[in-house]
Amino acid sequence: MTSLGEVDPDVAEIIRAENRRQHQKIRLIPSENYASRAVLEATGSVLTNKYSEGYARERYYEGQQQIDRLEELCAQRARDLFGAEHVNVQPYSGSPANQAVYVALGRPGDTVMGLSLAHGGHLTHGAAVSVSGLHYEAVQYGVDEATGRLDYDRIAALAEKHRPKLLWCGATAHPRIIDFERFGQIGREVGAVVVADIAHIAGLVAAGLHPSPVPHVDVVTTTTHKSLRGPRGGMVMCREKFAKAIDAAIFPGLQGGPHNHTTAAIAVALKEAATPDFRAYAARIVENAQALASHLRDRGFDLVSGGTDNHLLLIDLRSKGVSGYQMAKALDAAGIVCNYNLIPDDPRSARRPSGIRIGTPAVTSRGFGIEEMALLGNWMARVAQARADEGLELAGRKQRYAGVASEVRDLCDQFPAPGLIPEA
Ligand code: DSN
């Protein structure tokens, strides 16, 4: 066996450097996590060598003795964990999973409804720049301007007016519990197929910490690598009556061979997510997010909707005198990684928005708790202050960021993250 370092020192060096970055920095992007070593091992296995178009016992290539077992095991674990009637584990990721719903249950030109990207929805829920907005008649709902929360009566009225074929619920930047039961009711009233995209909160749903959409809606899509802590992949869960259409949309409608190494790693992640340890982990994600929200509020940060019920916070930085872009860059220099993000009704553009989005799945995976959230809130306040201080020269700012980065590294050294290879 020849190791990666011998075959390709360039790529090996990049991977080592990324391993170091993931160790030394506090990763707050709410869609990211640390997959376990078991998940990473399955991802990097010989299963990557196998083609298997089709579904178990109906493949177009021979040699599927292990792959059929694997895919059935993975789908069974997903059905058990989420209580779904049917699960397809082949989507390459979240956007292809959502695309499959359009292909299975809609036709180009149909009216669809979803939460707008600018208010925390996903591109694939009808954003003008995505296929979902380009090829479908997309009606977008938003959050209430005063509360930052979904206004279900307004959504119901909009649905009544437009009578969409597909009604999307779920979000990528919404810090509050989503009432999937209400969405199910709205859908039934207007004859829409209701689709819940739980990519961000799948781990919380699996752990019973966020109400599950499965009993209330027709189709549920998810990625597998966010709070669920698996490999990068996707799943579609649905009622039995939609199973044939969903399966046909994924293969042969949209995809060729499934990524069997990913299927294996999803199966591992689902097994991990079914444990009491995972449920405790998910509870700590929410506790940490709420503790961080409280520290940030104490330090004068404005939180969209005032706080959080889940794993993420959306911070409106206008009162701090910095833009989201400036804050995200400054935080990165200080060893804290987030993404800049639109806030609802943002007066600025998506490239230079007013907010940042942060979340606690990754830091909770490495063992951070309430005490570390206090440190984090303090560091973020110091960075915002340094960035906004007009009396500071660039060199002075950089020095302040470096000071925080050094404290961040010291803390990270005490919390080795799952999956990473310790450095010699
Ligand atoms: N890119 C993902 C996120 O960060 O939320 C959504 O697809």
Boltz pocket constraint, residues with backbone or C-beta under 6 A from the ligand:
constraints:
  - pocket:
      binder: B
      contacts: [[A, 31], [A, 94], [A, 122], [A, 172]]
      max_distance: 6.0
